[in-house]
Amino acid sequence: MIHTGIIRRIDNLGRVVIPKEIRKSLNIREGDALEIVVVDHSMVGFIPYRPTMEAAALCDRLKEEISFGNFSSSDTAELHKCINQFKSTLRIAEKNKEKEGF
């Protein structure tokens, strides 16, 4: 963790302004989605929200579930193939999003 020495107050609507220098250094732009995270019940932070990353994690969990399920080996192979194609599509979408500056 890096301490910046910057202090911000919460306004009456519960908002906190992230200083411009920090937004610029982390490439956070107006309109970007940020997920709010709580660490050890004592710290609040923000991480970029990327639905494609969540979908990829869901694919990994689905693969694990399939491995333990009652599917035939051909069904399992086909499901794994579909999941891998989906994950590949997600990676391409994420790269294109980064190129376009979104």
ChimeraX attribute file (.defattr): number of C-alpha atoms within 10 A of each C-alpha:
attribute: neighborCount
match mode: 1-to-1
recipient: residues
	/A:1	3
	/A:2	4
	/A:3	5
	/A:4	7
	/A:5	6
	/A:6	8
	/A:7	8
	/A:8	11
	/A:9	9
	/A:10	9
	/A:11	9
	/A:12	7
	/A:13	6
	/A:14	7
	/A:15	10
	/A:16	11
	/A:17	11
	/A:18	12
	/A:19	11
	/A:20	11
	/A:21	9
	/A:22	12
	/A:23	13
	/A:24	10
	/A:25	8
	/A:26	10
	/A:27	11
	/A:28	17
	/A:29	12
	/A:30	6
	/A:31	7
	/A:32	12
	/A:33	14
	/A:34	13
	/A:35	11
	/A:36	11
	/A:37	12
	/A:38	10
	/A:39	8
	/A:40	7
	/A:41	7
	/A:42	6
	/A:43	8
	/A:44	10
	/A:45	10
	/A:46	11
	/A:47	11
	/A:48	13
	/A:49	13
	/A:50	13
	/A:51	12
	/A:52	16
	/A:53	14
	/A:54	11
	/A:55	14
	/A:56	19
	/A:57	13
	/A:58	14
	/A:59	18
	/A:60	16
	/A:61	12
	/A:62	14
	/A:63	17
	/A:64	11
	/A:65	11
	/A:66	16
	/A:67	14
	/A:68	8
	/A:69	10
	/A:70	10
	/A:71	12
	/A:72	9
	/A:73	10
	/A:74	9
	/A:75	12
	/A:76	16
	/A:77	14
	/A:78	12
	/A:79	16
	/A:80	18
	/A:81	12
	/A:82	13
	/A:83	18
	/A:84	16
	/A:85	12
	/A:86	15
	/A:87	20
	/A:88	13
	/A:89	14
	/A:90	17
	/A:91	15
	/A:92	13
	/A:93	13
	/A:94	17
	/A:95	12
	/A:96	12
	/A:97	11
	/A:98	10
	/A:99	9
	/A:100	8
	/A:101	9
	/A:102	11
